[in-house]
């Protein structure tokens, strides 16, 4: 049975990185590792979490929330070399 943490992990992964999200979310999660930031966590571990083969640790939930905030900030930023779009009201 899929639990809420698995659904959250896959949802944030797909939102942030598309269908091939496991490797990229492993890199994102590395920044938030409780034992100190690192380049990435093992993507095989992410796959095991997503499949329900290993429990997802408590620190991952807050890290996923931070990743969502990062995605929102990037989404609001103007594209490089593009003037900001001014909406007319």
NULO-87985 format. One record per residue (C-alpha): residue in three letters; x, y, z. Coordinates in nm, 4 decimals, m for minus. Each point is the difference from the previous one (the first is absolute). Example, Ala and Ser with C-alpha at 12.3 -4.5 7.8 and 13.67 -1.06 7.14 Angstrom:
# NULO-87985
+-----+----------+----------+----------+
|  aa |       px |       py |       pz |
+-----+----------+----------+----------+
| ALA |   1.2300 |  m0.4500 |   0.7800 |
| SER |   0.1370 |   0.3440 |  m0.0660 |
+-----+----------+----------+----------+
This chain:
# NULO-87985
+-----+----------+----------+----------+
|  aa |       px |       py |       pz |
+-----+----------+----------+----------+
| UNK |   0.0000 |   0.0000 |   0.0000 |
| UNK |   0.1288 |   0.3457 |  m0.0897 |
| UNK |   0.0278 |   0.2368 |   0.2931 |
| UNK |  m0.0265 |   0.3778 |   0.0006 |
| UNK |   0.3754 |   0.0481 |   0.0176 |
| UNK |   0.0494 |  m0.2028 |  m0.3188 |
| UNK |  m0.2663 |   0.2046 |  m0.1772 |
| UNK |   0.1573 |   0.3248 |   0.1200 |
| UNK |   0.3486 |  m0.1099 |  m0.1091 |
| UNK |  m0.1169 |  m0.0961 |  m0.3494 |
| UNK |  m0.2208 |   0.3100 |  m0.0354 |
| UNK |   0.2742 |   0.2441 |   0.0952 |
| UNK |   0.2493 |  m0.1893 |  m0.2126 |
| UNK |  m0.2211 |   0.0177 |  m0.3082 |
| UNK |  m0.0917 |   0.3635 |   0.0638 |
| UNK |   0.3617 |   0.1028 |   0.0312 |
| UNK |   0.1589 |  m0.2269 |  m0.2614 |
| UNK |  m0.2536 |  m0.1762 |  m0.2217 |
| UNK |  m0.0423 |  m0.3713 |  m0.0564 |
| UNK |   0.3671 |  m0.0930 |   0.0498 |
| UNK |   0.0121 |   0.1595 |   0.3441 |
| UNK |   0.1815 |  m0.2467 |   0.2277 |
| UNK |   0.3599 |   0.0980 |  m0.0809 |
| UNK |  m0.0737 |   0.3728 |   0.0131 |
| UNK |  m0.1950 |  m0.0175 |   0.3270 |
| UNK |   0.2895 |  m0.1994 |   0.1494 |
| UNK |   0.2229 |   0.3003 |  m0.0763 |
| UNK |  m0.2561 |   0.2408 |   0.1453 |
| UNK |  m0.0352 |  m0.2045 |   0.3172 |
| UNK |   0.3766 |  m0.0072 |   0.0464 |
| UNK |  m0.0064 |   0.3694 |   0.0915 |
| UNK |  m0.2358 |  m0.0744 |   0.2893 |
| UNK |   0.1582 |  m0.3165 |   0.1417 |
| UNK |  m0.0137 |   0.0090 |   0.3827 |
| UNK |   0.3675 |  m0.0959 |   0.0316 |
| UNK |   0.1097 |   0.2897 |  m0.2182 |
| UNK |  m0.0417 |   0.1111 |  m0.3572 |
| UNK |   0.1410 |  m0.2203 |  m0.2735 |
| UNK |  m0.0135 |  m0.0104 |  m0.3790 |
| UNK |  m0.2765 |  m0.2594 |   0.0017 |
| UNK |  m0.1385 |  m0.2968 |   0.1811 |
| UNK |   0.0066 |  m0.3423 |  m0.1617 |
| UNK |  m0.2667 |  m0.0018 |  m0.2704 |
| UNK |  m0.0547 |  m0.3716 |   0.0635 |
| UNK |  m0.1190 |   0.0953 |   0.3465 |
| UNK |  m0.2498 |   0.2447 |  m0.1526 |
| UNK |  m0.1268 |  m0.2789 |  m0.2260 |
| UNK |  m0.0372 |  m0.2328 |   0.2994 |
| UNK |  m0.1952 |   0.2663 |   0.1887 |
| UNK |  m0.2254 |   0.0620 |  m0.2997 |
| UNK |  m0.0664 |  m0.3726 |  m0.0400 |
| UNK |  m0.0773 |  m0.0450 |   0.3697 |
| UNK |   0.2986 |  m0.2312 |   0.0567 |
| UNK |   0.1558 |   0.2320 |   0.2593 |
| UNK |  m0.1680 |   0.2431 |   0.2403 |
| UNK |   0.0395 |   0.3669 |  m0.0846 |
| UNK |   0.1792 |   0.1780 |   0.2873 |
| UNK |  m0.1635 |   0.2878 |   0.1847 |
| UNK |   0.2467 |   0.2595 |  m0.1315 |
| UNK |  m0.1150 |  m0.0545 |  m0.3601 |
| UNK |  m0.3415 |   0.1679 |   0.0478 |
| UNK |   0.1417 |   0.3401 |   0.1003 |
| UNK |   0.2650 |  m0.0334 |  m0.2714 |
| UNK |  m0.2714 |  m0.0567 |  m0.2616 |
| UNK |  m0.1806 |   0.3112 |   0.1242 |
| UNK |   0.3212 |   0.1997 |  m0.0448 |
| UNK |   0.0446 |  m0.1433 |  m0.3502 |
| UNK |  m0.3558 |   0.1127 |  m0.0834 |
| UNK |   0.0865 |   0.3513 |   0.1166 |
| UNK |   0.3107 |  m0.0070 |  m0.2213 |
| UNK |  m0.2109 |  m0.1054 |  m0.2994 |
| UNK |  m0.2476 |   0.2832 |   0.0688 |
| UNK |   0.2809 |   0.2563 |   0.0139 |
| UNK |   0.1435 |  m0.1262 |  m0.3299 |
| UNK |  m0.3449 |   0.0082 |  m0.1594 |
| UNK |  m0.0434 |   0.3669 |   0.0903 |
| UNK |   0.3443 |   0.1032 |  m0.1233 |
| UNK |   0.0276 |   0.1566 |  m0.3461 |
| UNK |   0.1606 |  m0.2123 |  m0.2678 |
| UNK |   0.3653 |   0.0834 |  m0.0694 |
| UNK |   0.0398 |   0.2637 |  m0.2707 |
| UNK |  m0.3736 |   0.0555 |  m0.0057 |
| UNK |  m0.1636 |   0.3185 |   0.1204 |
| UNK |  m0.2578 |  m0.0545 |   0.2718 |
| UNK |  m0.3556 |  m0.0323 |  m0.1260 |
| UNK |  m0.2182 |   0.2896 |   0.1042 |
| UNK |  m0.3637 |  m0.0914 |   0.0334 |
| UNK |  m0.2602 |   0.2575 |  m0.0964 |
| UNK |  m0.3019 |   0.0339 |   0.2266 |
+-----+----------+----------+----------+
